[in-house]
Amino acid sequence: MGVDQEQAGRTIRCLVAKVGLDGHDRGAHVISRAFRDAGFEVIYSGLHRAPEEIVQATVQEDVDVLGISILSGAHDTLIPEIIDGLEEYDAFEDTLILVGGIIPDEDEDELLELGVSKVFGPGASMDEMIQFVRENAPERE
């Protein structure tokens, strides 16, 4: 990690995912647009995806970054299911996992311990997110 992969000649692939019953996707669309404008390849999952669907899309699309947008409060159940699924497919180590949305401060450390790389709350800077992805996306051959 740590290499700006776009400068190394490879486009960073991202999946922006909406998991569970959360029906608010404006933020996910804003993130998707910002990532595209930054030169990333972006796939958007659409609303109401099950954790298994997110895992399958992550694996099948061979993404570098999984950005999970969640506002429903079910992050403590859904995020571990996604991480477990990625581990089953040996995709966990090769995927930068970001979580955005409404995550209580007391839950953030637990998500980081599970393997989430960064939690971005309301008002997070797009520039900060883009820079974090550029600096931390896994290197691939």
JOBEL-V144995 format. One record per run of one state. SS is the DSSP state (hx for helix, st for strand, lp for the rest). FROM is the first residue (numbers start at 1). TO is the last residue. If there is no record, write none. Layout:
((SS,FROM,TO) (SS,FROM,TO))
This chain:
((lp,1,12) (st,13,19) (lp,20,25) (hx,26,37) (lp,38,40) (st,41,44) (lp,45,48) (st,49,49) (lp,50,50) (hx,51,60) (lp,61,64) (st,65,70) (lp,71,74) (hx,75,88) (lp,89,95) (st,96,101) (lp,102,104) (hx,105,114) (lp,115,117) (st,118,120) (lp,121,125) (hx,126,136) (lp,137,141))
